[in-house]
Amino acid sequence: MQLPIIAYGTPILRKVARNIDADYPDLKKLIEDMWETLYASNGVGLAAPQINRDIRLFLVDSEVIFNNMEPDDEPYPDAPGIKRVFINAKIKKLEGEPWSYNEGCLSIPKINEDVIRPETVVLEYQDENFEHHTETFIGMTARIIQHEYDHIEGKLFIDYLKPLKKKLLQRKLTDISKGKVQVGYKMLFPK
């Protein structure tokens, strides 16, 4: 079932999410619905706060980026990407050369801005079977993980922008929070 994406301005997007355990109600169905929602909205990552759940859960599919690359696109070192569920994630280390990429967010539609992030992330997390992992991710996959991880920490990609840039976007952000935006997927706007 496709779930509505929560729009910018909704308080849950600024809340630090809580850990869950294997007893979380209907977790398998929730994860299935999140994958369906992610693909219906043409995203590469989706965090639980974006579907109105205050839990430390996010999905990443960086394979989509590699499958849609043009032959002359700049290659990323993490090809062919991953498709994975991350539960109770905790960043252990950020390292490597910071690099800029034009990011967007399903909760902040029609706004894309350059964000600088480190090229490598070491992440401790559990998968959908609650198996424990500590893994290093690089390149585009690391970027998507950092973006989704920010969601479970109550942070948004626009928080990385310089104050003037953010000020210039204020009208668009206000329009999004008021529901004055057209998208090709279901959204819920702040009341």
TORSE-185714 format. One line per field, with one value per residue (C-alpha): residue number from 1; residue in one letter; chain; x, y, z. Coordinates in pm, whole numbers. Layout:
# residues N
marza: c(NUM,...)
rofi: c(A,...)
torlo: c(A,...)
east: c(X,...)
north: c(Y,...)
up: c(Z,...)
//
This chain:
# residues 191
marza: c(1,2,3,4,5,6,7,8,9,10,11,12,13,14,15,16,17,18,19,20,21,22,23,24,25,26,27,28,29,30,31,32,33,34,35,36,37,38,39,40,41,42,43,44,45,46,47,48,49,50,51,52,53,54,55,56,57,58,59,60,61,62,63,64,65,66,67,68,69,70,71,72,73,74,75,76,77,78,79,80,81,82,83,84,85,86,87,88,89,90,91,92,93,94,95,96,97,98,99,100,101,102,103,104,105,106,107,108,109,110,111,112,113,114,115,116,117,118,119,120,121,122,123,124,125,126,127,128,129,130,131,132,133,134,135,136,137,138,139,140,141,142,143,144,145,146,147,148,149,150,151,152,153,154,155,156,157,158,159,160,161,162,163,164,165,166,167,168,169,170,171,172,173,174,175,176,177,178,179,180,181,182,183,184,185,186,187,188,189,190,191)
rofi: c(M,Q,L,P,I,I,A,Y,G,T,P,I,L,R,K,V,A,R,N,I,D,A,D,Y,P,D,L,K,K,L,I,E,D,M,W,E,T,L,Y,A,S,N,G,V,G,L,A,A,P,Q,I,N,R,D,I,R,L,F,L,V,D,S,E,V,I,F,N,N,M,E,P,D,D,E,P,Y,P,D,A,P,G,I,K,R,V,F,I,N,A,K,I,K,K,L,E,G,E,P,W,S,Y,N,E,G,C,L,S,I,P,K,I,N,E,D,V,I,R,P,E,T,V,V,L,E,Y,Q,D,E,N,F,E,H,H,T,E,T,F,I,G,M,T,A,R,I,I,Q,H,E,Y,D,H,I,E,G,K,L,F,I,D,Y,L,K,P,L,K,K,K,L,L,Q,R,K,L,T,D,I,S,K,G,K,V,Q,V,G,Y,K,M,L,F,P,K)
torlo: c(A,A,A,A,A,A,A,A,A,A,A,A,A,A,A,A,A,A,A,A,A,A,A,A,A,A,A,A,A,A,A,A,A,A,A,A,A,A,A,A,A,A,A,A,A,A,A,A,A,A,A,A,A,A,A,A,A,A,A,A,A,A,A,A,A,A,A,A,A,A,A,A,A,A,A,A,A,A,A,A,A,A,A,A,A,A,A,A,A,A,A,A,A,A,A,A,A,A,A,A,A,A,A,A,A,A,A,A,A,A,A,A,A,A,A,A,A,A,A,A,A,A,A,A,A,A,A,A,A,A,A,A,A,A,A,A,A,A,A,A,A,A,A,A,A,A,A,A,A,A,A,A,A,A,A,A,A,A,A,A,A,A,A,A,A,A,A,A,A,A,A,A,A,A,A,A,A,A,A,A,A,A,A,A,A,A,A,A,A,A,A)
east: c(0,134,166,143,471,479,551,801,665,519,669,759,1028,1213,1183,1464,1322,1320,1472,1246,1271,1150,809,725,367,334,697,718,407,536,865,678,458,765,931,611,591,957,918,582,746,1065,1290,1617,1567,1281,1283,1001,946,859,560,462,638,883,1102,1464,1393,1495,1534,1803,1808,2117,2093,1830,2091,2335,2062,1957,2302,2391,2713,2888,2781,3057,3096,3067,3295,3008,2860,2632,2474,2263,1899,1869,1664,1831,1688,1820,2111,2393,2671,3005,3230,3219,3540,3692,3687,3377,3196,2901,2591,2255,2013,1636,1384,1038,918,1050,943,1069,1368,1714,2031,2401,2492,2846,2887,3182,3243,3244,3016,3066,2723,2609,2256,2017,1856,1490,1571,1734,2077,2346,2590,2872,2955,3140,2963,3113,3010,2648,2530,2704,2536,2187,2246,2357,2051,1811,1997,1945,1569,1577,1777,1518,1740,1672,1907,1816,1978,2316,2249,2397,2152,2113,2033,1778,1623,1587,1401,1165,868,892,923,619,422,514,404,70,15,74,281,195,360,297,262,45,141,14,58,76,-259)
north: c(0,340,567,946,1136,1391,1745,2000,2190,1884,1854,1482,1572,1762,1490,1249,903,617,269,-28,-401,-710,-680,-354,-406,-509,-421,-650,-489,-141,-212,-351,-39,184,14,59,426,485,349,519,853,785,817,646,659,687,728,638,1000,1081,847,979,718,836,526,465,292,386,228,294,187,334,66,292,562,323,162,505,649,772,636,973,1029,1050,705,661,423,228,78,-116,26,-141,-204,-233,-178,1,-24,152,294,484,661,552,761,1007,1040,1103,1396,1615,1643,1834,1689,1835,1673,1670,1522,1369,1574,1896,1852,2069,2199,2070,2221,2137,1974,1890,1556,1328,1050,765,664,382,271,36,-94,-386,-531,-634,-962,-765,-902,-661,-506,-255,-157,108,274,505,731,781,508,684,1012,860,689,1020,1196,930,909,1283,1219,987,1257,1529,1700,1799,1858,2228,2260,2236,2543,2883,3124,3345,3047,2922,3269,3275,2943,3052,3130,2787,2616,2804,2702,2336,2352,2503,2233,2468,2218,1966,1623,1285,1102,1117,1380,1493,1856,2020,2111)
up: c(0,-96,208,200,234,516,392,518,817,988,1341,1313,1056,1332,1597,1690,1619,1870,1850,1788,1849,1664,1837,1659,1529,1162,1083,780,625,709,530,225,217,248,-53,-253,-147,-233,-586,-647,-566,-767,-463,-371,6,252,631,869,984,620,648,992,1211,1477,1455,1351,1022,670,327,68,-297,-462,-737,-898,-957,-1124,-1337,-1467,-1539,-1886,-2041,-2006,-1640,-1381,-1223,-845,-653,-496,-816,-851,-532,-265,-178,198,515,808,1160,1474,1275,1444,1257,1404,1181,892,692,353,115,146,-188,-319,-484,-577,-327,-311,-69,-112,188,29,-334,-620,-423,-503,-363,-345,-14,98,277,360,105,361,647,898,1015,1288,1223,1226,915,883,1064,1348,1258,1376,1121,1124,769,571,279,18,-268,-363,-124,167,66,55,392,548,404,539,870,910,890,1193,1375,1298,1041,678,385,379,724,547,334,401,576,268,45,297,318,-62,-45,234,7,-163,177,307,-5,52,416,303,40,-252,-451,-721,-699,-857,-525,-212,44,385,476,822,971)
//
